[in-house]
Amino acid sequence: MSKRKSHLEKSETVEQLPLACHNETAAVEFLEKQRWGDTPACVRCGSTNVYKMMGSGPGGRSHRFLWRCRDCRRQYTVRIGTVFEESRLELRHWCYAFWRASTSKKGVAALELQRQCQISYKAALFLLHRVRFAMAPDHATAPKLSGTVECDEVYIGGKPRKGDGKIRKHGRGTDKLPVFVVVQRDGAARAAVMPTVNGANIKAMLETCVDPSARVMTDELPAYRKAVAGFAGGHQTVNHASGEYARGEVHNNSAEGFISLIRRGIMGIYHNVSREHLHRYVAEFEFRYSNRNLNDGERTVLAIRSAEGKRLMYKPPVNPTDETPHDGKQLPFWPA
C-alpha cells in the first residue's frame, strides 16, 4: 500500500465540493465529471456520440439536465444507473452526503445531515443508506488480502441476557449480532455480519477474502483451528485469556483497532443500529478503513464512482420467476 498522505495535502476535489454541495448546476457538472471525465457517454448503449439538451434552465441547459444519444436516440441524465436514480432529492444533497460519509472517520448521523441539508429525517436516512450501499464492496471480486492477515470478531447491539446466574454484556451468550473482521496488516480490511461465528462461516470468509499464501494471526478461539488450516504462511495465536496481547510480531491489534472504530462510531455517532441494516454500516466502516491512505477528495470520488451500476429500491420489486421479494440487501456469502 502506498505511503499515507498528509491530511493537509491539496485536493482539487475538496476545492470543488463546497460549490457542488450548494449549487445544483455545479453538483450535476461535478458528478458528470466524476462519472464520464472528459468523454460523456450514453448510459444506455455506451456510445460517446451524445450531446447536452439545451433549454431555459441554469447555464442554458434543460431543467432536468438531460443528455441525448445520437445513436440510440434516448434521453438520460447522470442519475441513471446509480444509487440516486429516480430520487427526487437534489444532487447537491447527494454530493454533501457522499463527502461527509467518506471523510468523517466514524461516520455521519442522519439527524446531522437533516439539519445541515434542511431535509426530512426520512430523506437523510434514505440518502445515507444508499451511500453505504454504494460503498459496499463485493468480497468475491475484491483483491484478496495477503501477507500477514489478522482476524477477530465483535458483537454489536442487542440486550444482554442472563445465563448461569450472571449477565453477560459482551461476546457469545448474548443476542448481539457477530461481525467478523479480517485485516491485512498495514493494508485493507474485510468485514461481514455473520449469523454465528463458527468454523464453517470463518472458513468461508477466509477462502473468499484471503490469499492462500497468507500468514494468519488470531486469538485462541477454538473455531479458528480448522478454519485457518491450509494457509501457507501458517497460523499463530495470542492468548488474551492470560493477558497476552502481543508476542513480537504475533498479534491481532490491527483487527482490534478496526473494531474499535466500528464500536466508537456506533456508540458515539449512530447510538443504535438495527439488525436489518447493520451490514450497511459495517460496509461503510470497511470502505473508509481500506481507503484511509487516500486523501479526502480521492476517497469521496472513489465512493461516488462506486455508486455506478448499483440500485437500492425503496419499495423492493418482486422476482417474476418465483414471486420472492428481493429486498436489495447485501446478501452474505455463506449459506443462510
C-alpha positions in Angstrom: 0.0 0.0 0.0 1.2 3.5 -0.8 2.6 5.8 1.8 0.0 7.6 3.8 -0.8 11.1 2.5 -1.0 14.2 4.7 -4.4 15.4 5.6 -3.2 18.9 4.6 -2.4 17.8 1.1 -4.1 20.0 -1.5 -7.1 18.3 -3.3 -8.8 19.8 -6.3 -11.9 17.8 -5.5 -12.2 19.3 -2.0 -12.0 22.7 -3.5 -14.9 21.9 -5.9 -17.1 20.2 -3.3 -18.4 23.2 -1.3 -19.9 24.7 -4.5 -21.3 21.3 -5.6 -23.0 21.0 -2.2 -24.5 24.4 -2.5 -25.4 24.8 -6.2 -27.4 22.3 -8.2 -25.8 23.0 -11.5 -22.4 22.7 -10.0 -23.4 19.4 -8.4 -24.7 18.0 -11.7 -21.5 19.0 -13.5 -19.3 17.7 -10.7 -21.0 14.3 -10.9 -20.9 14.2 -14.7 -17.1 14.9 -14.5 -16.5 12.1 -12.0 -18.6 9.6 -13.9 -17.5 10.4 -17.5 -14.4 12.5 -17.3 -13.9 14.5 -20.5 -15.8 11.9 -22.6 -19.6 11.8 -21.9 -21.2 8.6 -22.8 -24.7 7.2 -23.1 -25.7 5.2 -20.1 -28.0 3.1 -22.3 -25.7 1.9 -25.1 -22.3 3.3 -24.2 -22.0 5.5 -27.3 -19.9 8.7 -27.0 -21.9 10.3 -29.8 -24.0 12.3 -27.4 -25.0 15.9 -26.7 -26.4 18.1 -23.9 -30.1 19.1 -24.4 -30.4 22.8 -24.1 -33.2 24.9 -22.7 -34.1 27.7 -20.4 -32.6 26.1 -17.3 -29.4 27.1 -15.5 -26.5 27.6 -17.8 -28.7 27.3 -20.8 -29.3 23.6 -20.2 -32.7 21.8 -19.8 -34.2 22.0 -16.4 -33.7 18.2 -15.9 -30.0 18.4 -17.1 -30.8 15.9 -19.9 -28.5 14.4 -22.4 -29.4 12.7 -25.7 -27.7 9.9 -27.5 -27.5 10.3 -31.3 -27.2 6.5 -31.8 -30.0 5.0 -29.7 -31.9 8.4 -29.6 -32.7 8.0 -25.9 -32.6 10.7 -23.3 -30.8 10.2 -20.0 -29.2 12.1 -17.0 -26.2 11.4 -14.8 -28.6 9.8 -12.3 -29.4 6.8 -14.5 -27.7 3.6 -13.4 -26.6 4.8 -10.0 -27.9 4.8 -6.4 -29.6 8.2 -7.0 -31.7 7.1 -10.0 -35.3 8.2 -9.6 -34.5 10.1 -6.4 -36.4 13.4 -6.1 -33.6 14.8 -3.9 -31.4 17.4 -5.4 -28.0 16.2 -6.4 -26.3 18.8 -4.2 -27.6 16.9 -1.2 -26.1 13.7 -2.6 -22.7 15.4 -3.1 -22.8 16.5 0.5 -23.8 13.1 1.8 -21.0 11.4 -0.1 -18.5 14.0 1.1 -19.4 13.6 4.8 -19.8 9.8 4.7 -16.4 9.4 3.0 -14.4 11.9 5.2 -15.9 11.5 8.7 -13.7 8.9 10.4 -16.6 7.4 12.5 -19.5 8.3 10.1 -22.2 11.0 10.0 -25.6 10.7 11.6 -28.8 11.1 9.6 -30.0 13.7 12.1 -26.9 15.8 11.4 -27.5 15.5 7.6 -31.1 16.5 8.2 -30.1 19.7 10.0 -27.3 20.7 7.6 -29.2 20.0 4.3 -32.6 21.1 5.7 -34.3 18.0 4.5 -36.5 15.5 6.4 -35.0 12.8 8.6 -36.5 10.1 6.3 -34.8 11.7 3.3 -31.5 11.9 5.2 -31.7 8.2 6.2 -32.6 7.4 2.6 -29.5 9.2 1.4 -27.1 7.6 3.8 -28.3 4.0 3.3 -27.8 4.4 -0.4 -24.3 5.9 0.1 -23.4 2.9 2.2 -24.8 0.6 -0.4 -22.5 2.3 -3.0 -19.5 1.9 -0.6 -20.2 -1.8 0.0 -17.6 -4.0 -1.8 -18.1 -7.3 -3.5 -15.9 -9.6 -1.4 -15.9 -12.3 -4.0 -14.3 -10.0 -6.7 -12.2 -7.6 -4.5 -8.4 -8.2 -4.4 -7.6 -10.8 -1.8 -5.7 -9.9 1.4 -2.2 -11.2 1.6 0.9 -11.1 3.7 0.1 -11.0 7.4 -3.6 -11.2 8.0 -5.4 -10.7 11.4 -8.8 -11.9 12.4 -11.2 -11.0 15.2 -14.9 -10.7 15.9 -17.1 -8.2 17.7 -20.7 -8.4 18.9 -22.9 -5.5 18.1 -26.3 -4.4 19.5 -28.9 -6.3 21.3 -29.6 -6.6 25.0 -27.6 -8.9 27.4 -29.4 -11.9 28.7 -29.0 -13.8 32.0 -27.0 -17.0 31.9 -25.6 -19.2 34.7 -26.6 -16.6 37.3 -24.9 -13.6 35.8 -25.5 -11.2 33.0 -23.0 -11.3 30.0 -22.7 -7.9 28.3 -20.2 -8.9 25.7 -19.4 -11.7 23.2 -21.1 -15.1 23.0 -24.1 -15.8 25.1 -25.9 -12.6 24.2 -28.4 -11.8 21.4 -25.9 -9.4 19.8 -25.0 -9.8 16.1 -21.5 -11.0 15.5 -19.3 -9.1 13.0 -16.3 -11.0 11.7 -13.3 -8.8 10.7 -10.2 -9.7 8.6 -7.5 -7.1 8.3 -4.3 -7.2 6.2 -1.5 -5.6 8.4 -0.9 -2.1 7.0 -3.5 -2.8 4.4 -7.2 -3.2 3.7 -10.0 -4.7 5.7 -12.9 -7.1 5.1 -15.9 -7.3 7.5 -19.2 -9.1 7.4 -22.2 -9.7 9.7 -22.4 -13.4 10.4 -25.4 -15.5 11.7 -22.9 -17.1 14.1 -19.1 -17.2 14.5 -18.2 -20.9 13.8 -15.5 -22.7 11.9 -17.6 -23.1 8.8 -18.5 -19.4 8.5 -15.0 -18.3 9.3 -13.5 -20.7 6.7 -16.0 -19.5 4.0 -15.0 -15.9 4.6 -11.2 -16.6 4.7 -11.4 -18.6 1.5 -13.3 -15.7 -0.2 -11.2 -12.8 1.1 -7.7 -14.1 1.9 -4.9 -15.4 -0.4 -3.8 -19.0 0.4 -0.2 -17.8 0.9 -1.2 -15.5 3.8 0.1 -15.8 7.4 -2.9 -15.7 9.7 -3.0 -14.2 13.3 -5.9 -14.8 15.6 -6.7 -15.2 19.3 -7.3 -18.7 20.7 -11.0 -19.0 19.8 -11.4 -22.8 19.1 -13.4 -22.1 15.9 -10.2 -20.8 14.2 -8.2 -24.1 14.4 -9.7 -25.9 11.4 -10.8 -22.8 9.6 -7.3 -21.5 9.0 -5.7 -24.9 8.2 -4.1 -24.9 4.8 -2.8 -21.3 4.7 0.9 -21.5 3.5 2.1 -18.8 5.9 0.8 -20.7 9.0 -1.4 -19.8 11.9 -0.2 -18.1 15.1 -2.3 -17.0 18.1 -2.1 -14.8 21.1 -3.8 -15.8 24.4 -6.0 -13.0 25.5 -7.3 -15.0 28.4 -3.9 -15.0 30.1 -3.3 -11.3 29.4 -1.2 -11.8 26.3 -1.9 -9.3 23.6 1.4 -9.3 21.6 4.4 -11.6 21.3 6.8 -9.8 19.0 5.1 -9.7 15.6 2.4 -12.1 16.7 -0.8 -10.1 17.5 -4.2 -9.1 16.1 -4.0 -5.5 17.2 -4.7 -4.1 13.7 -8.0 -6.0 13.6 -8.9 -4.8 17.1 -8.1 -1.2 16.0 -10.5 -1.5 13.1 -13.1 -3.0 15.5 -12.6 0.0 17.9 -13.6 2.3 15.0 -16.8 0.3 14.5 -17.6 0.4 18.2 -16.9 4.1 18.7 -18.8 5.0 15.5 -21.9 3.1 16.6 -21.7 4.3 20.2 -20.8 7.9 19.5 -22.4 8.7 16.2 -25.3 6.3 15.5 -26.1 5.2 19.1 -28.3 2.4 17.8 -28.2 0.3 14.7 -31.0 -2.1 13.6 -30.2 -5.7 12.9 -31.7 -5.3 9.4 -29.2 -2.6 8.4 -26.1 -3.4 10.4 -24.3 -4.9 7.3 -24.6 -1.5 5.6 -22.9 0.3 8.5 -20.2 -2.3 8.6 -19.6 -1.8 4.8 -19.2 1.9 5.4 -16.5 1.4 8.1 -14.8 -1.1 5.9 -14.7 1.3 2.9 -13.2 4.2 4.9 -10.6 1.9 6.7 -9.5 0.2 3.4 -9.1 3.6 1.7 -7.6 5.5 4.7 -4.4 6.3 2.8 -6.3 8.3 0.2 -6.9 12.0 0.9 -10.5 13.2 1.5 -11.1 14.2 -2.1 -9.8 10.9 -3.6 -11.9 8.9 -1.1 -15.0 10.9 -2.0 -14.5 10.5 -5.7 -14.0 6.7 -5.2 -17.3 6.5 -3.3 -19.2 8.4 -6.0 -17.7 6.2 -8.7 -18.7 3.1 -6.8 -22.3 4.2 -7.0 -22.5 3.4 -10.7 -24.2 0.2 -11.6 -25.9 -0.1 -8.2 -29.5 0.4 -7.3 -31.2 0.1 -3.9 -35.0 0.1 -4.3 -37.2 2.0 -1.8 -40.0 -0.5 -2.4 -38.4 -3.8 -3.4 -39.6 -5.4 -6.7 -40.8 -8.9 -6.9 -38.8 -11.6 -8.7 -41.1 -12.6 -11.6 -39.7 -16.2 -11.6 -40.6 -17.2 -8.1 -42.6 -14.3 -6.7 -40.0 -13.9 -3.9 -39.5 -10.3 -2.8 -35.9 -9.0 -3.3 -35.1 -6.5 -0.5 -31.9 -5.2 -2.1 -29.8 -6.1 0.9 -26.1 -7.1 0.6 -26.5 -10.9 0.9 -23.9 -12.8 2.9 -21.6 -15.1 1.1 -22.3 -18.0 3.4 -25.5 -20.1 3.2 -28.4 -18.8 5.1 
